[in-house]
Amino acid sequence: MEVYQIIFYIMLGIECLLLIPFTLNYSTLDKAGKSIYQYLISSIVFAVGSVTIEQFVHNNMWFFAIMYFIQFLILSVFYSTVIKNAAVKKAIKILPVPVLIIFILDLLKIEGVDKYNSLFTTIRSFVLLVYAIIFFFQLLRDNELIEQAIFINSLPNFWFNSGLFLYLCGSFIFSLSYNYLESQKIISNITFTITLIGGILQLILFYIGLQNIPKRK
């Protein structure tokens, strides 16, 4: 078994374990927190589904694309909830349409259902990274937090966003360079391993964010 496969199953195990405290604390979650909960569930479905499909038909690339789009929609809800700027909120509601068009074109025309849709996944990761950066800047300049002497590291959404940002950075680099790395198997495995490690760190930050929810309540 390859190193990246071992890390993949470790991450899946952590995701399943993390689902327990999220479920137990579901009643304390706000709309943003529930979006992260839904994202966590989709990640488990993503992991289990991709492995299962690969065992039977040996081509799960189309499933990757579908799950990436579903997660994009879930995270769009998260960012439309936490970001306050009206123009950005409106953009977040509109952008799923062009992203859907790119998703369909890449899946059916450009790269195909049997290939990793790097064009769509790169754009998707880039858009979500922009949302994450905007939210970070919002926290730094939030006068309400400053006036109330609230530290941003006491906010659950800060940790949720930090986890997403960390994982999306690795995902963006992997998606952007996938077509080249596909012919360089060793480099591809190393890059994918780094992305999975980012995924594990993401889950740790999610847990820290969850631990801050009772304090904020």
Summary of the structure (lengths in Angstrom):
residues: 217
radius of gyration: 17.6
end to end distance: 44.7
largest distance: 57.5
contacts: 665
relative contact order: 0.13
helix: 86%
strand: 0%
